[in-house]
Structures are given as C-alpha cells and as structure tokens.
C-alpha cells in the first residue's frame, strides 16, 4: 500500500516523510479493520480509501492558514486525521456526536501516537470552545448555509475562516450566503485518480 500511496503523492506533487506515509497507511488499515464492525465509511477497498479519503483530505493542506483547526462532523476522522499527520505543528479538534466514531478516533490517536488531535463527542451547536479556531473545516455538511448556521460561533474573530470541502462548486448556495459572511475563494482541487470535481470553498465573516 505504501507503493500506491507514493504514486498518488508523486502525482499530486506532495512530499512527505517516510514516517508520515507509514502513519497514513496505518490509519487506512485501522479504518478498514474497524469499518467491518462500525460502518465508518461506505468505501470498502483500502486502495480506494487512499484516493477518496487520504488524498482527498491532504490536497487541502496548502490552502489552510493558521495552527488551530476544528473538523466538524469528522466521522471517521476525515479530513482531520490525514491533515494532522501531514501538518504536525498544527492542532486539530475532531468533533462528532456519535460515540462509536469517537472511540475509533481515540484508538487511532493511541496507535499512531498523534498528540496534535483531540477527539470530542458533542453536537456542534452545543460545543463551545475556550478560544476560537483559525479554521473550521468540514466535508460532511449538506450545505454551506447549514455549516455557517451551526458553526458560526467557532472561528476566531476577525481572522478565522470556514473551509468547506465540496464536490461541484456550490455556486447557487454561495450566491445566497447570509449577509454577515462572504466568499474569500473557491479553489479547484486536483485529486489523482479521483473521478469527479472537487472544490474548497473558503468563507470569512464580514
């Protein structure tokens, strides 16, 4: 699997240490193992997990600003865990409301010795951080407006950003943003061997 990951990373122009590559592969193996009992992802093939979960997450890395992030509705830890591996000097809070997902994330944290993640079980609208985050990240929300509605209290002001990972650019949604928010950028992402479009929407508070 390391060979497959190397091919994908080379195609994306991403350079990682051997230790980071091994952590990413171990994460996929853990996800595959736990998925059989916990149904964490609909992707069943570990090789496809490398493309649709690992690469789809880490291509976002160059576009993130800051050191402190929250991955809202993280599920199996996506994109938070891959980003925490490739961005070891940043901190990631991984928020999810389901206990079985948090148990899995704690096991990943233990086995991969990731000291820059904090799994938290909570509904997003009930979670109040001690300080705001540089970035609020999600690839799970149905709409950008839902993300902003439920996560509006999470970014640090005035420089915190919302990062929404989407497929096709949601232009109609972005045209109907609440007045207090504005689109900073819509970035086309290139994920090797992934079918379909991928975009990162960056939103700031006015």
C-alpha positions in Angstrom: 0.0 0.0 0.0 3.0 2.3 0.5 3.8 2.0 -3.2 0.3 3.0 -4.1 0.5 6.0 -1.8 3.8 7.0 -3.3 2.3 7.0 -6.8 -0.6 9.2 -5.6 1.6 11.6 -3.7 4.0 12.0 -6.6 1.1 12.7 -9.0 -0.1 15.4 -6.6 3.4 16.9 -6.1 3.2 16.3 -2.3 6.4 15.4 -0.4 6.0 13.6 2.9 8.4 11.9 5.3 8.6 8.1 5.5 7.1 8.3 9.0 4.1 10.4 7.7 3.5 7.9 4.9 3.5 5.0 7.3 1.1 6.8 9.6 -1.3 7.4 6.7 -1.2 3.7 5.7 -1.7 2.6 9.3 -4.7 4.9 9.5 -6.2 3.3 6.4 -5.6 -0.2 7.8 -7.3 0.8 11.1 -10.2 2.3 9.2 -10.6 -0.9 7.1 -10.5 -3.1 10.3 -12.9 -1.0 12.3 -15.2 -0.4 9.3 -16.3 -4.0 9.3 -18.0 -3.6 12.7 -18.6 0.1 13.0 -19.6 1.0 9.4 -17.5 4.2 9.5 -17.3 4.7 5.7 -19.0 3.3 2.6 -15.6 2.9 0.9 -14.6 -0.7 1.5 -11.4 -1.0 -0.6 -8.3 0.2 1.2 -6.8 1.3 -2.1 -9.8 3.4 -2.8 -9.6 4.8 0.7 -6.1 6.1 -0.2 -7.7 8.1 -3.1 -11.1 9.1 -1.7 -10.1 9.7 1.9 -6.4 10.3 2.3 -5.6 12.2 -0.9 -8.9 14.0 -0.9 -8.1 15.3 2.5 -4.4 16.3 2.2 -4.7 18.2 -1.0 -6.4 20.9 1.1 -3.3 21.4 3.3 -1.6 24.2 1.2 -4.8 26.3 1.5 -5.1 26.3 5.3 -4.0 29.3 7.3 -3.2 29.1 11.0 -2.4 26.5 13.5 -5.6 25.6 15.3 -8.4 23.9 13.5 -11.7 22.1 14.2 -13.0 19.3 11.9 -16.8 19.4 12.3 -18.7 16.2 11.8 -15.4 14.5 11.4 -16.9 11.0 11.2 -14.0 8.6 10.8 -11.6 11.5 11.2 -11.8 13.0 7.7 -10.2 15.2 6.7 -8.8 15.9 10.2 -6.6 12.9 10.8 -4.8 13.0 7.4 -4.3 16.7 7.8 -3.0 16.3 11.4 -0.4 13.7 10.0 0.8 16.0 7.2 0.6 19.1 9.4 2.2 18.0 12.7 2.7 21.6 14.0 -1.0 22.3 13.9 -3.7 21.2 16.3 -7.0 19.6 15.3 -10.1 19.2 17.3 -12.2 16.3 15.8 -15.8 16.8 16.6 -18.6 14.2 16.2 -21.8 13.4 18.0 -21.5 9.6 17.7 -19.7 7.7 20.5 -18.5 4.8 18.2 -16.7 7.3 16.0 -15.0 9.0 18.9 -13.9 5.6 20.2 -12.3 4.8 16.9 -10.6 8.2 16.8 -9.2 7.7 20.2 -7.8 4.3 19.1 -6.2 5.9 16.1 -4.8 8.6 18.3 -3.3 6.0 20.6 -1.9 3.6 17.9 -0.5 6.4 15.7 0.7 8.5 18.7 -1.0 11.6 17.4 -0.5 14.2 20.1 -1.9 17.0 17.9 -5.6 15.8 17.7 -8.3 15.9 20.3 -11.4 13.8 19.6 -14.6 15.4 21.2 -18.0 13.9 21.3 -20.6 16.7 21.0 -23.2 18.2 18.8 -21.7 21.1 17.0 -24.3 23.7 18.1 -23.7 22.7 21.8 -19.9 22.8 21.6 -18.4 26.0 23.0 -14.6 26.2 22.6 -12.4 28.1 25.1 -10.9 30.1 22.3 -11.9 30.4 18.6 -10.3 28.4 15.8 -8.2 29.6 13.0 -10.1 27.3 10.7 -13.4 25.5 10.8 -13.2 22.5 8.4 -16.0 20.2 7.1 -16.5 17.8 4.3 -19.7 16.4 5.7 -22.3 19.2 5.7 -25.2 19.0 3.3 -25.0 22.7 2.5 -22.7 25.7 3.1 -25.5 27.6 4.8 -26.0 24.7 7.3 -22.3 24.8 8.1 -22.4 28.5 8.7 -25.6 28.3 10.7 -24.3 25.6 13.1 -20.7 26.7 13.2 -20.9 30.5 13.3 -19.6 30.6 16.9 -16.4 28.5 16.2 -13.9 30.7 14.3 -11.6 33.2 16.0 -12.5 36.8 15.1 -11.8 38.5 12.9 -9.4 36.2 11.0 -10.9 32.7 11.4 -12.0 31.0 8.2 -14.6 28.4 7.2 -13.2 25.7 4.9 -15.9 23.6 3.1 -14.8 20.6 1.1 -17.3 20.2 -1.8 -17.6 18.3 -5.0 -19.1 20.5 -7.7 -18.7 24.2 -6.7 -22.0 25.1 -5.0 -22.4 28.4 -6.8 -26.1 28.8 -6.1 -25.5 28.2 -2.3 -22.7 30.8 -2.3 -24.9 33.4 -4.0 -27.4 33.1 -1.2 -25.0 33.4 1.8 -26.2 35.3 4.9 -25.1 38.9 4.8 -22.5 38.6 7.6 -20.5 36.1 5.5 -18.6 36.4 2.2 -16.7 34.0 0.0 -13.0 34.6 0.0 -12.1 32.0 -2.6 -13.3 28.9 -4.4 -10.3 26.6 -5.1 -10.4 23.8 -7.6 -8.6 20.8 -6.2 -6.8 18.1 -8.2 -7.0 14.6 -6.6 -5.1 12.0 -8.5 -7.3 9.1 -9.8 -10.4 10.6 -8.3 -13.4 10.8 -10.6 -15.5 14.0 -10.4 -14.8 17.6 -9.4 -13.5 18.7 -6.0 -13.5 22.2 -4.6 -12.5 24.0 -1.5 -14.7 26.9 -0.5 -13.1 29.5 1.8 -15.5 31.8 3.7 -14.9 34.6 6.1 -17.0 36.8 8.3 -17.5 40.3 7.2 
